[in-house]
Amino acid sequence: MKKKKKKKNVEECKEEEGVFSKLPNDITTNILLKLPFKSVGRGRCVCKLWYNILSDTYFLKAQLTQLSKISPDIFLFTRASLVTQQFLYIEVSEEAFKSNPIMPFKVIDYDFISEAFHLLPRILGCCNGFVCISGIKLLQTELPCYPIYVFNPITEEYSDLPQCDDPYLEELECGEERDVCLSGFGFDDSIMEFKLVIVMFVELGSKSGIYENIVQVHTLGSTIWRRMNGVVPDVLRSSQ
């Protein structure tokens, strides 16, 4: 009986795929855009047609455009012990909160977090449902260190960022004197790209009071970092 039922399910899946294949791609895309964000990752496993549409750059851009119009609905917390380290998040919308003010947390206990980080990672920034995290050095907690990941706590997808080969940054990581390190993770909707920015204010000479700022910018999906000098107002350093 179980074998017959399984065969029937396969046939039903093929029939459904055949129905969607008869629709124009733009109509199918518009239908899939109405899926909850959490269902997109699962939708890629339905059939080859859905996988191609949901993985297409146009669909991802259209989805981000929709997502940017929705108010943020995720609170992210971290919890660590000597044995485990976990991320916890809660999805909140105005309507859901009215019906259930006390909502359960979902525990994110990804293998890649435990394997990649000896300590609880630092959250560099959050944007459009994506979270950017990095390692932490004991003596330099302000300075992000590798590995650096961007992940989505809803779809459970993640990607590691390439290492920055700036020799000056490596010197800073080795303990050279620096004043302040700032970081930001955001989305540029004019060119539809996520970017991670790291800004270092470095004192020139011991107790000179003169600072130089070094900026490293990475565009998600690329393999390089871009370096810029002296482009950040010093007021940002003094405000920290």
GILIN-V92770 format. One record per residue. N is the residue number from 1. PHI is phi in degrees with one decimal (* if undefined). Layout:
n=(N,N)
phi=(PHI,PHI)
This chain:
n=(1,2,3,4,5,6,7,8,9,10,11,12,13,14,15,16,17,18,19,20,21,22,23,24,25,26,27,28,29,30,31,32,33,34,35,36,37,38,39,40,41,42,43,44,45,46,47,48,49,50,51,52,53,54,55,56,57,58,59,60,61,62,63,64,65,66,67,68,69,70,71,72,73,74,75,76,77,78,79,80,81,82,83,84,85,86,87,88,89,90,91,92,93,94,95,96,97,98,99,100,101,102,103,104,105,106,107,108,109,110,111,112,113,114,115,116,117,118,119,120,121,122,123,124,125,126,127,128,129,130,131,132,133,134,135,136,137,138,139,140,141,142,143,144,145,146,147,148,149,150,151,152,153,154,155,156,157,158,159,160,161,162,163,164,165,166,167,168,169,170,171,172,173,174,175,176,177,178,179,180,181,182,183,184,185,186,187,188,189,190,191,192,193,194,195,196,197,198,199,200,201,202,203,204,205,206,207,208,209,210,211,212,213,214,215,216,217,218,219,220,221,222,223,224,225,226,227,228,229,230,231,232,233,234,235,236,237,238,239,240)
phi=(*,-66.3,-66.0,-64.6,-64.1,-63.3,-64.2,-65.2,-63.2,-63.3,-65.1,-63.8,-62.6,-63.8,-65.3,-64.5,-63.4,-65.3,-64.3,-67.7,-67.8,-82.8,-84.7,-61.7,-59.6,-66.7,-69.0,-60.9,-63.1,-63.4,-65.9,-69.2,-66.8,-83.8,-65.6,-59.4,-55.5,-67.2,-87.1,-64.3,-60.2,-71.0,-63.0,-65.5,-91.3,-70.2,-161.6,-64.6,-61.0,-63.3,-59.3,-64.3,-69.5,-70.2,-96.9,-72.2,-60.6,-60.6,-63.5,-63.3,-67.0,-64.2,-67.5,-66.1,-62.6,-64.6,-64.9,-68.5,-88.3,-100.2,-66.7,-56.9,-135.5,-129.1,-106.7,-116.5,-128.1,-124.6,-144.9,-137.2,-138.7,-68.7,-107.6,-126.3,-138.1,-139.8,-102.9,-127.2,-140.0,-133.4,-89.3,-131.6,-126.6,-59.9,-67.0,-65.8,-68.9,-66.5,-81.6,-146.9,-60.7,-104.4,-107.2,-72.4,-85.4,-103.2,-87.4,-102.3,-122.9,-72.1,-63.1,-65.7,-69.7,-66.9,-78.7,-89.0,-121.0,-76.1,-112.7,-61.9,-65.8,-90.8,-86.7,-82.5,172.6,-133.3,-161.2,51.2,85.6,-102.6,-123.1,-108.3,-128.7,-143.6,-74.3,-131.0,-96.9,-57.9,-93.1,-140.0,-69.0,-80.1,-96.3,-62.5,-135.6,-78.7,-81.4,-121.6,-124.6,-116.9,-141.5,-112.1,-68.2,-89.0,-84.4,65.0,-97.9,-150.1,-148.7,-92.6,-92.1,-67.3,-78.4,-83.6,-96.9,-64.6,-62.3,-67.7,-65.0,-65.9,-65.8,-62.9,-65.8,-83.5,113.7,-63.9,-68.6,-146.3,-92.6,-136.4,-124.2,-116.0,-144.5,-152.7,-124.7,-152.5,-125.1,-95.6,-73.6,-73.3,-123.6,55.8,-136.2,-88.1,-137.4,-112.9,-120.0,-120.4,-118.1,-119.4,-99.6,-111.9,-77.9,-86.6,90.4,-73.1,54.7,-80.8,77.3,-107.5,-122.8,-114.2,-111.4,-119.1,-118.2,-117.2,-123.0,-122.6,-96.6,-59.9,104.1,-93.3,-116.8,-129.5,-114.2,-108.7,-107.5,-134.7,-117.8,66.2,-105.2,-109.1,-60.1,-66.3,-62.9,-66.5,-66.6,-71.0,-81.7,-84.1)
